[in-house]
Amino acid sequence: MANKGQNRILLLLLVGVFMGSLDIGIVGPALPAIGIDFGVNDRLLSWVFTIYILFFMIGTPLMAKLSDIYGRKRVYLINIILFLVGSIITITSLSFEMVLLGRAIQGVGAGGIFPVANAYIGDIFPPEKRGGALGILSSVWGLSSVLGPVLGGLLLDYGWKWLFIINIPISLLVLLGSIFILPKTKRNPEINFDWPGIIVLGLFVTFLAYGINQIDANNFIHSVFSLSVWPFLILSLILIPILLKIELKTSHPLIEVDLFRSKEVKLVSSIMVGTGLIQAATVFIPSFAIVALSFDSSDASWMLIPVVLTMAIGAPIIGKLLDKFGSRNIMFTGSFIMIIGLFLLSMFSTAFYMFIFAAVLIGVGMSTAIGSPPRYIMLVESPPKERASGQALLNIITSAGQLLGGALIGAVIGSYAGEIVGYEYAFVLMGFVAIFMTILAIGLKNKEEQLKTSY
């Protein structure tokens, strides 16, 4: 049984993770209002979301590695301060460029919150209790990222800036709590920071995000081969082997490439790409409901509630089951359930109750894919000094999946001019992604093998 000190730390980490994850999707309903305020078009406006994910991807390995070097507490406090400063800049923006600057700073801070929180759990909880703690933490992460658009829609009645004003009291609360509650961790000054790695990673995700953002979903093939897309996608591909070469040569890499020598890490990383793709698809569920069920925009946003509630209830339960049955059984079962949900949604979308039932099944699957099982696997496979970097690796891979997923789903839907058949094909495609994830889960270690290799 976890002691009171561990419970206080976990509660504090939960609030921080909730805050950082919420801002991934909360801005969605506010985009039209921001566009009107600053007079920008839809393509530019999408950068309010994209730049957050972009800098989130950069901030994740950056802050995780810094926490391995300078200690968890110091870096966690810096993350919260950055998130607070970014929120204030966004609220007080006098131009669209200031909004993007604020979102970028928010993204860097939020990117470091989750991996450092996961590493704290690896530091303070014994192996037999980590699954439950990670389950609770991951449920908050998954819940808040999906709940974001719903909460954003409610707050929008008071003006789009209120979506960021609520961050100020939460940030201050977490900051004060962290100062007094979080334990200090040892510094590792012998670890050197990998500046070439962070520069190449930053260029890679920038080129990738820009190239994807410029794709015209209504004219997909032509746009991919346009000068505003293919050069940036090619540059991002060229940078992948360069980044790998840098990370393999440096003594203390930003991305722990050595972890990929583990078959378990290769499998779970591939699964997390699929997780990112499907997580991006859930953002389109309200739009799907508008087309399939003839809902208006406000009613359609509530169609995410079955996914949200199922994830909220399921992830802590899955965390407990994880300690009993192991990651392989949980991830296989969850991915299989997700297959059923995705195909049901694609085939019976015009039936209201079947739509709800399919969304519940998707939520069950997402609570295993986003939740504690992959986090637990990475904790098991990562040496103690590299736990934060291992968790960061999962976040980078999932975020890459989200970026690609958003573009891919948008392209499929756009190819059919937003008609219902486009949504159906998009979710069929995600069903096949879930099949791929299920097959990969079969190759994971069982519970006994995991415990033998646990650090």
N, C-alpha and C positions, 0 to 999 in steps of 0.2 A: 504493500500500500504506500503510495507516495505521501511524503510528509507535507506539512503545511507550507514549508518554504518552497518545495517543488511546485505545489499548487498555485502559490502566488506568482511564481515566475512564469508558469504556463499561462495563467490568466493574462498577465501583462503581455506576453508574446502574442496571445490570441488577438488582443486589441490592436496591436501594431500590424499584424498580418491582415486583419480585417480592413484596416484603414488603407494599406497599400494596394490590396487586391481590388477593393471597391472602386478605386479610381480608374481601373482598366476599362470598365464598361459604363460607368455612371455618366460619362460625358456624351454617350450616344444620343439620348433624347434632346440634349441641349445644342447639338450641332446646327440645326436650322436657325436657332435664335442667335448663336454666335456669328453665323454667316451674315445675318441681317445687320447685326450691330457693327460689323467691320467691313461689310460689303465685299465678301470673298466668295468665289465659286465653290461648287461641291468638291472638285478635285483638290483644291487648296485646303478646303475645310477638313477633309479626311486626315490631314496631317496633325490635327489636334489629338486624334486617336493614335495615329501611326508613330508620331514622334515620342509618345509616352512608351509604347512597346519597344521602339528602337533603343531609347536610352535605358529602358528597363533591362534589355538584353546586355547592354554595355555595363550597367551598374551591377548586375548580378555577379559576374566573375570578379569584377574589380573590387567590390566591397567584401566578397567572400575571401579573396586572397588577402586583403588588408586585415581582415579579422583574424586570419591565421597568423599574420605577422605581428600585429599590434594589440591583439586581444579582442574578444567578442564585445565586451561592454563598450569600450571606447568607440568602436566602429558602428555599433548599433545606435548609439547616441547621435553620431554624425549622420546616419541615415535618416533618423527622425527629424533632425534639424533641417536637412536638405529638403525633405518632403514638406515641412512647414514653410520654409522660405519659398519653395516653388509654388505652393498654394497661394501665398500672399502676393507674389508677382502676378499670378494668373488673375486674382481678384481685382488687383489695382491696374490691370493692363489698359494702356491708352491706345494700343495698336495691336494688330493681329500677330505681329512679330513678337511682341511681349507675351502674348498668350502662349505661343510656341516655346519661348524661352522658359516660362514658368512650368509648362508641361514637361519639358526636357529635364529640368532640375528635379521635379517631382519623380520622374521616371528613374533617375539615377538613385535617389534615396529609396524608393519603393523596391527597386531591383535588389538592394542589399538586405532588406528586412527579412524576407522569407528564408534565404539560405542561412543567414546568421541565426535566425530563430531555430531552424532545424538542427544546426550544429550545437546550439545550446542544449537541446533535448538529448543529443548524443553525448554531451559532456556530463549532464546532471542526472539522467535517468539510467538505471541498470538495463541491460539488454532485454530482460523479460518484460519490462514496463514500457519500452520505447514504442512498441506498436500502438498501444492505446493512446499515448501522448501525441504521437505523430498523426493518428487518426483524427483526434480532436482538432489539431492544428490544421491539418489538410482539409477537414470539412469546412472550417472557417474560410480557408483560401478559396476553395471551389465555390462555396455558397456565396461569398461576397462578390466574386467575379461575375457570377450569373445574376445576382441580386442587384448589381449596379444599375443596369438599365431600368429596372422597376423603380428603385429609389429615385433615380434621376428624373423619371417621369413625374413622380409625386412632388419633388422639390421645384420642378420647373415652373410651377404656378407662381412661385415667389421671385422668379428671375434666375437666369442661368448661373449667376455668381454664387448663389446659395449652395450649389453643388460642391463648391470649393471652400466656402465659408465654414461649413461643418467640419472641415479638416482641422481648423485652428484649435478649437477646444480639445479635440481628440488627440492631436499632436502634442499639445502642452501636457495633457494628462499622462500620455505614454512617456514623455520626456522626464517628467518628475518621478513617475514610478520607476523608470529605468535607473535613475540616479540612486534611488534608495533601496531598490529591491534586487536588481540584477547583480550576481556575484562577479567579482573581477576574475579574469582569466589570464593565464601566463602569456607573456610576449615571447615571440620566437624571432629574435633579431637576426639569427643566422639565415633566415629566409630573405632572399632578394626579390624586389618587385620586378615584374616582367613588363617593362615599358614597350618594347617592340610588339609584344603580344597584344597589348591593349590597343595600340595604334592600328595594327592590321585588323583586329577584330572589329574595331569601330568603323573602319573603312568597309569591311565586308558587309556588316549589317546595314550600313548607310546605302551602299550601292544596291543591295538586295531589296531593301524596303522601297527605295526610289523607283527601281525598275518595276517592281510589282505594282506600285501605286499608279504608274503611268499606263498600265494595261487598260485598254478599253474593252469592257466585258461584252459590249454589243458588236464589236468588230475585233474579236480576240486574235485571230491569226494575223491579220494585217498589223494590228498594234504591237504584237510581240516582235515583229520584224522591223518596226520603226526605229529611228535613231534615238528616240526618247526612252526606249525599253531595252533592246538587245545588247547595246554596248555595256550597260550597267549590269545586266544579268551575267554577261561574259566576264566582266571584271570581278564580280563576286565569286564566280566559279574559279577564276585564276587565283584568287586570294586564298582559297581553301587549302591547296597544297603548301602554299607559302606559310600560312598560319601553322599548319601541322609541323612543318620543318622547324620553325622557330620554337614551337612548344616542345618538340623532341630534343632540341639542342640545349635549351636553358635548364639550369639546375633546379629552378623553382618556377615552373610554368604557371601562367594565368589559368589555363584550362588544363586539368590533369589528364593529359593524353594517355599517360601510363595506365590509367584506370581502364582504358579500352582493351588492354591485354586480357582483362577478365571477360570470359564469355558471358557471364551474368550481366555485366555492364553494357556490353554490346546489345544484348537482347532487350534489356529494359530501356535503353536509349532509343532503339528502333520503335518500341511500343510507345514511348513518349512523343515521338513524332506524330504517330497516329492520334494520340490523345490531344495534341495541339490542333490537328486538323478537325477533329470532331468537336472540340470545345469551340472553335471558330464557327462551326456549323450551327451550334445552339443559339448563337446571336441572331440567326435568321429565322428562328421559330416564330417570333411575333409577325414578321413579314409573311411567312408561310400561312399563318392563321388568317391574315387579312385576305389573302387570295383564296384559300381553301374554304374558310368558314364565313367569309363576308363580314368580318369584324372591322370595327373602326380602330384607329391607331391606339387609343387609350385602352380599349378592351383587349386588344391583341397582346399588349405588353404583359397582361396577367397570365398569358399562356405559358410563360416561363416559370410560373409558381410551382407546377408539379415537379419540374426538374430541380428547382431550388429547394423545396421542402424535402424531396427524396434524398438529395445530397446531404442536407442538414441532418436528417435522421439517420441516414445510412452510413455516413463516413465514420462517426464514433463507434457504431456497432461493428463496422468492418475492422476498425482498429483493434477492438477486443478479439474478434474472430481471428485476426492476423496472428496474435500471440498463441492461438490454439492450433490453427490449421496451416500457417505459413503463407508466404507471398504467392507461390505458384498456384495453389488451389483457389485462392481468393481472386487473383487476376484472371485466371482462366474462366471462372464462373462469371465474374463481372463482365468480361468482354463478350462472352456468349450471350448473356442477357441483353447487352447493348446491341448486338446483331439483330435480335428479335425486335427490339424497340425501333431501330432505324428503318428496318424493312416494313414494319407495321405502319410507321408514320408515312412512309413513301406510298404505300398501297391503299391506306384507308384514311387519308387526311381529311376528307370531306365529312367524316362521321365524328361528331364532337367528342363522344365518350371514348372512341378508339384513339383519337388524337391525344386525349388526356392520359389514357393507359400507356400509349407508346412513349409519351414524355416521361412518365414515371419510370418505365424500364430503362430509358436512356439515362435518367438520373441515377438509378442504381448502378449502372455500368460506369458512369462518370465518377461516382464516389470511390470506386476501386482504382480507376485509371489515374485520376488526379490525386487521390487520397494517399493513405499511409503505405500501401504495399511497395510502390516504386521508391518511396523515400527510405523505407526500411532497408530495401535491397542495397541502396547506395550507401547507407550508413554501415551496413555489414561489410561491404566491399572496399570502403575507404579507411585508410589508416587514421587514427585520432587527429593528427595534425592537419589532415586534409579533408576533414568532414564538411567544412563549409564550402570548400571548392567542389567537392563531390555533389553537394546539393545544388550549387550554382550551375553545374553542368546540366543537371536535369531541367532547371529553369530555362537555360539558353535553348536547349533542344525543344522544349515545349513551346517557347515563344516563337521559335523559327517555324514550328508547325502551325501556330496561330496565324502568323503573317502569310504563309503559303496557303493555309486553309481559307482565309478570308478572300484572297484573290481567286482561288480555284472555285469556291462556291459561287462567288459573284460572277465569274466567267460563265459557269454552267447556267445559272439563272438568267444572266443577260443574253445568252445565246437564244433563249426562248422568249425574249422580250418581257420577262417578269411573269409569264403565264404559269399556271399551276404545274404544268408538265416539267418546267425547268426546276422547280423546287423538288418535285418527285424524283427526277433523275439525280439531283444533287445529293439527296439523302440515300438513294440507292448506292451511289458512289461511296458515301461514308459507311454504308453497311459492309461493303467489300473491304474498306479500311479496317473495320472492326473484326472481320474474319481474319485478316492478316495479323492483327494484334493477338487474337485467340490462338492462332497457330504458334506464334512466337512464345506465348506464355507457357506452352507445353514444355519448352526447353529449359525453363527456369529450375533452380535448385528446390528440392523439397525442404521442409522445416528442419529436419535433422541435419542435412547438409549445410544449411544456413548457419545453424548454431555452431557447427564445427569450425566454420571459417570466420566467425564473428570476431572483430577486434575488441 
